[in-house]
């Protein structure tokens, strides 16, 4: 007899039979259930008569329904689409895997015959229920469905609306002139951004591709496909986004840049938007900046204690030039903001010139670059130096003029912080000299360089011990470190609901700190290469390359060897 046909025995009766609740408690729970319309199991838990674990044990013993821990289960993502997200949320279920003509479900209430019958009708498959906790199932629904149900609903609503009149489509208003929040384009844009924030995305890509729009999120540094939308939605959605960012909706031939703010789940999100004309229409990329995420200390960014102590000696000095270098999106601005917050006191006049100003910091004067009216990094810096600053932050040194002014400011008693785009710390020194700065002035002003990259953290929910191949250990020179960290556990994520099968959740920083010693100053004056500077820095002992820092993070169980190799650009052969 199929399992779901045996469920005429009620949960309350089984709990009484096991001596977990009394008849009086069941009667009260049934009255509460009648008033609230909730499931009996939830009512019993809310009344604190039973725990979720007790219900799971009873179902296992009385009905032979096994319990499954989703945090340690690899779900077949191909079967997720068999059950619509709205149905999964309504019944609090998750499809796990399909075998022949059967579909196994994880269910909060495996005795819900209505849910089983509906899903059997939807899929045409025999249902095998397993019991899971409400917390795990809801978390898994968020991970595996990625809000696709809400996105698809917004796409359906938008597709039903005629796009002949883009103005009506975008700016529907009520009788009082207020914006209609149920407008399909507004609903779609809000859903797209809200879901991206929920999933921890840093960027949204809205890309026309022939007959469809491809929507992708960048999560933990890597892009992934989310959903597609019909090409008919391109014009109204692009126009809606341009209106939000105060851009020209009639101009489609040239790139435009803008920004706007939204409040999502009580978070103030600053959104930087860029349009790019392509052969299929305008592509839009949005950078999502959580204003609260910048309010973190340097310790939380991933700095080792020793590195942070050494770095602190330099950024607490009253003068000198400190450079933070790395690729776009590696967190350079976050590091500089954290430094500014650390040294920000009422005795200091701190002024920044940025393009753009990403976050507004209290008691710090911030200047926005605006090249159309002549406010550049160099012109802004000239003005700043007449404002009696103690600390100056330059968003980026891009040219010879800005480099010369930064060096001059550092030599005349100011602490100057700035960024460059290079792959490592020694390369930053060679880069600023290549810009045309005089080597002897660079040697006199430069105090220290920090290079950084972001590396994904291994998922704690599915991390498992991993033994690297012997040849890889030898090639990377890890033998000594493994001996020195004999108790270290090398981990690798196997994939779970928490990490969407990737094995990673979140990111942390890798930092390469290079103090400028007298020996390095001599190399700068002689225009030595970055390789020569790195050699001397390694001999002095204060400098450790990013690869070595990454391996230490791996030995601490924070990341994986594969991720270290990827981020530090080593080909794993």
N, C-alpha and C positions, 0 to 999 in steps of 0.2 A: 504494500500500500504506500503511495507517495507520502512523503513526510508532511506536506502541507495539508493533507486530508486528516491528519491525526490531531489537528490543533483545536478540536472542540473542547479539550480540556483547558480550562481557563488559568491564566497566570495566578490570580488570587488563590484559587483552589490549590495550586501546586505549592505556593508559599506557605499556606496554612498546613498542608501535608508535611512540609519540611520543618514546621515549628518556628518559622521565621517571623510570621505575623499572626495575630489573633483574628477571630471572626469580627470582633468589635472594630478593630483597626481597618479590616477590609470594608466593613459597612461604611465607616466614615470616609474612606478613600473613594468608594463608589459614589457617595453623595457629592464629594468634591469634584469628582470626574464629571458628573452630570451637569454641575454648574459651570465648570471651566471648559469642558469639551476636550481636555488633554488626554493623552494616553494614560492608562492605569499605572504603568511602570513609572512614568514621570511624576504622577501624583503621589505615589508611594514614596518615591525618593524625596520629593519636596517636603513631605510630612516627616521625613527622616525615619520612616519605618524600615526601610531597606536601603542597601547600597547597590550600586550598579554591579559590583562584583558578586553579590549574593544572588541577584537575578540571573546573571550569567551562569553561576554554578547550578542553580535550580534547573534552568533550561537544559544544561548539559546532562544533568542526572536524570531528569524526568522525561525529556523529549529526545535526548540524543542529538541536540543541536550544538555543534562545536563552537567554541569561541575562537576568533581570529584576531591577532594583533596587527593592525594595519601598518604600524610603524616599522615592522620587520617583514612586511609582505611586499613582494614585487607585483604590482597590478598590471595586467595585460591592457595597455592603453588602447588597443584596437577595439576592446569591448565596451569602453566608456561610452562610445557614440550610440550603443544599442539602447541606452536609457537616457531620455532627454534630461537636461539639468533640472528643469522645473519639477519633474517627477521625482528625481533623486532627492531634491530638497524637501518636497512635500512629505515623502515617506521616510526620509533620513536613511537612505540606502546607498550602497556603492557597488556597481558590478565589478567582480573580481576577475573571473576568467570563464571562458566557454570551452566545453569539451563535448564533441558530437552534438547531441540535441539538448544539452543541459547548460544552464547558466547559473553560476554560483554568485550569490549576493551576500554582502555584509550588511546586516540590518540592525538598527537599534531595537526594533520590535519584530522578531522573526515569527510572532504569532499573528501578525496582521494579515489575515487572509485576503482582505481587499487589495492590499498592496501587491501581494503575490499574484493574485488573479489578474490585476491590471498589467503587470509587467509581463506575465506569461502571454497575455493577449497582444501586447505591443511587440514582443520579440518572437512569438511562436515557439518558444523554448520551454522545456521543463525547468522549474526553478528549484535550486538547492539553497536553502537559507543557512547563513551562519550568523552568529551574534557578534556585534562589535559595540564598543562604547560610543556614546553620543559625541563626545569630544573628538575622538579619532575620526569618526565618519564625517563630521562636519568639516574638520580640517582637511581630510582627503578630498571632499567635494570641492573645496576652494582650490586645492592644488591641481587636481586632475581636470576639472572642467574649466578652470581659469576664467570664470565669469563668462564663458562662451554663451551660456543661456541668455544672460542679460544683453550681451553684445548682439546675439542673433535676433533677440526680440527688438532691439533698437534698429537693427538693419531692416527687419521686416516692416516695422512702422514707417521707416523712412522710404522704403521701396514702394509702399502703397500710395505715397504722396506724389502728385505730379510735380516734376522738376521744371516745368515750362516757365514758371515765374519764380526765379531764384530769390528775388527780394521778399516775396510773400513767404517763401519756404523758410528763409532765415529769420526774418524779423517779425514774426507773428506777434501781435499785441492784443491785449484785452481792451475793454472799453475805457479803462483808466490810463491807457498808454503804457502799461507795464508789459515787460517781455513775457511771452508765453513759454513757460518752462516745459510744456508738453509738446512743443514744436518738435517734429522728428529730428531735424538737424541738431537742435540744442540737446535733445535727449541723447542722441548718438554721441556727440562730442563729450557730454558730461559722463556718459557711461565709459567711453574709451579712456578718458583721463582718470576717472575714479578707479577703474579696474587696474590700470597701470600702477597707481599709487598703492593699491592693496597688495599687488604682487612685488612691490619693492623695485619697480623699474626706474632707471635713470633717464631713459629716452623713449620716445614713441616715434615710430617711422610710419608715415601714411604715404604709400607709394603706388602711383598708377602703373599698371602693367597690362597693357592691351585692353581686354574686356573686363578686368577686375581691378579692385584696389586691394593691395596687400598691406595688412596691418601687422607690424612687428614691434615687440618690446625688447629693450636691452636690459637684461637682469644679470647682476653680478658680472658685468663687463661683456657678456655675450648676447648677440641678437637671437631671437627665436620668433617663429611665426605664431601669431595669435589667431587670426581669422581673415577672411576675405569679404569684401563688400562689392556690390555691383558698381560698375563704372558710372552709372547715372548719379551716384551719391557724391561724386568728386566735386562738382561745382558748388553745390550747397554747403558741403562740409568745409571746403577750402574757404568759401566766402564767410562762413560763420567764424572760423578761426582767425581770418584776417580782421574781421570786425572786432573781435576780442582783443587782438594785438594792435589795434589802431593803424592798420595798413590799408593801402589803396586796393580795394577789391576789383577795380577795373583794370589794374595793371597786372598782366599775366606774362609779360615778355622778359622781365628782368627779375633777379633775385631780390627778396625783401627780408628784413629782419625786424622783429618786434618782441614784445613781452607783455604778459598780463598775469594777474594773480587769481587764484581760486582757493576756496576753503573746501577741503575734502576730509571728511571724518575728523573734524575739529583741528585739522592741520592747515596752516597757511602755506600754500604751494606757489612758488614763483616759477612761471613757465616762460622759457625763452624759445621763441619760434623762428624758424628759418624756412623760407620758400625757395624752391629751385625749379625753373622751367625745364621740362624734359620733353622728349618726343611724344609722350602720351599725356602730357599735361603737367601741372605743378605738383612736385613732391614736397611734402612738409615733414620736417623733423622738429620735435619738441624736446627740449631738455627740461627735466623736472627737478626743481630744487626745493627741498624741504627746509624751511627757514630754521627749524629747530635742530636739524641734524648737524648744523655747524657749531652748536653750543656744546662741544665735547672737548675734553682735555687732551693734551698730547699723549698721556698714558693710554688713553682709549684708542688711539689711532694705530697702535702696533709697535711703537718705539720700544726697544729693549731698555731696561733701566740704565745700564751703563752708557748706551748711546744718548739717551735723553739727558743724562747728567752732563756728558761732554758737550752736547749741543747747547744746553742751558747756559754754560759758561760763556758762550759766544753771543747769544741773543740777549743776554742781560748786560753786555758791555754798552757803554754810552756811544760808541762809534764803530764803524767798520761796515763792510758790505757782505751780506749773506745771500747766497743764491740757492734756490730750491729748483731742481730740474727733474724733468720726466716728460712722458708723452701726454698728449691731450687726454683729459679724463682720468689722470692718475692721482688726483687729489692734492695737487700743489697748492691751490688756493685755500683749501681746507686746512692744510698744514700751516700756511702763513696766518690765516685768521686765528687759529688756535694759539700761535705764538703771540699775536697781538693781544689776545684776551689775557694771556698769561702775564704780559708786562704792562697791561693797561692800568695805570693809576692816575689819580688826580694831579700828580706832579708832572706828568708827561703830556706833551702836545703831539698827538699821533695823527698823521695825515696820509691818505692813500690816493693814488690815481689808478683807476681800473677801467677795463673794457671787457664786459660791463661790470657794474657794481653788482656782485652776485648776492650778497647779504648785507643788510644794514646793521652796523655795530654801534652800540651805545658809546658815547663820549669819544668817538673817533670821527674825524672829518674825512668824508669820502668824496672824491671828485670823479665824475663820469667822463670818459673820453668821448668827444663829439667832433670828429674830423671835419664835418660839414661847416662848423663854425670856428674851426681852427684850434680846438682843444685836443691836442695829441699828448702822448706820454711825455715827450720832451718839453712842449710848451707848458703843460700842466705842472711838470716837475720844476721848471723855472719859477713859476708862480708860487709853488709850495715853499720853495727855499726862501722866499721873502716873507713867509708866514711864521717865522720863528719855530720850526718844528724840532722836536727831539728825535722822533722816529718817522721814517718815510717808507711806505710800501709802494712799489711800482708793480702794477699787475704783470707786466712782461717787458723785458728788454728786447726790443726788436731791431734796433738800428744803432749806428755808430753814435749819433747825437745823444740818444737816451743813455747809452752805455757811458759816454763821457761825463754826462751830468750826474749819473748815479755814483760814479767813481769820485767826482769832485765833491759831492755831498758827503760821502763817506770820509774823505780826507779832511773835510772842514768841520768835523766833530758831530756828524749825524750817524745814527744807526739806520742803514738802508737795507731793506728786504726786497727781493725781487725773484722772478722766475725766468727760466730758459727752457728751450726744448732740446734736450740731449738725452742719450740713453744711459749715461752714467755720470758720476761726479767729476772724474778727471776730464771728460769730454766737455764739461761746461767751461772749464778754464781755457781750453783751446778755442772754444766757440767765441767767447767774448774777445779774445785776442784777434781772431779772424774777422770780427766785426770792424776792426780798426782801432780799438783801444790800445793805448801805448802799454807795452808789457810791463815797464817799470812802475807805471801807475796802478795797473792791475795787481802787481805783486805787493805794492804798498797798502792798497785799500782792502783787498779781498781777505776776509777772515775765515770763512768756511763755506763748504758746498754740501748740500744734502740732495742725493738722488733718490727717487722713490718710484715704486710701482705698486699696483693693487693686486692682491692674490686672493683667490677664492678659498674660503674656509671649508674644511671637510664637514659633511653633515653628521652631527652627533647621533642622529636617529638611526643611521645605517652604517656607521663606520665599523670596519672590520680589520683585523690584523693583516698585514701584507708584507711579504718578504721580497725585496727587490732582487733582480737577477745579479749574480756575482759579477758579470762583466760590466754591468752598469755601475755597480758600487766602485769598481776599480777605475772606470773611466772618469767618474765624477770626483774621485779622490775622497770618498766618504768613509774609507776604512777606519781612519783614526778617529773621526767623529763618532762612529758607531761604537768603537771601543770605549771612548770617553763617556758615552751615553748608553751604557750597557742595558740600563733599565728602560730605555726609551721604547715606545710602542709605535711602530710605523703603521699608519692607517690608510685605508682606501674606502671610499664610499661605494656601497653596492647598489644604491638607488632605492628610494622609498617615497611615500606620499609627501613627507615633509619637504623633500628636495626636488620633487617632480621627476624622480628617476635620474637626476644628474650626479648625485653624490656630493653636492656642495650647497651650502646655504650661507650667504653673506660674504663679505670681504674684509680683509685687513691689509695694512700697509707693510711693504718691505722697504727698509731705509738703509742707505749707504752714506755714511758720514765721513767727510774728508776735511779735517782741519788743515789750514794752510800754515805749514811750518817754515822755518828759515830755509831748509833744504829745498822745499817746493817753491819758495819765492825765487830762489836762484834759478831753478828750472824755468819758471815763468819768464824771467828776464831774458834767458837765453833762447826763448821760443821753443822749448822742448815739446815733444809730442805728448798726447794724452797717455800713450803706452809707457813712456818714460816716467811721467808723473805718477801713474798707477804703480809702477815698480817700486819707486822710492816710498810711496805711501804704505805699500804692503810691508816693506822692510821696517818702517817706523812702528808698525803694529797697531796704530789707532784706527786704521782703515780696514774695513771688511767689505768685499764685493757683495752685490745683491744675491748672487748665487749662494754664497756661504750663509747669508742671512736667511735665505729661503730654506736651506737644508736644516738650519737650526729650528725654524718654525715647524718644519715637517717632523723633526725628532721630538718636538714638544706636543705632537698630536694635533696641531692646529690646521695643517693643510696636508696635501699629498705630494708624492714625488713627481707624479705626472704634471701637477699644476706648477710646481717649481720649475720643471723643465720647460713648460709652455711659456711661463711669464719671463723667464730669464733667457728665452730664445735658444734653448738647446734642443737639437733634433734628437728625439728618442729613437735610436736605431737598434 
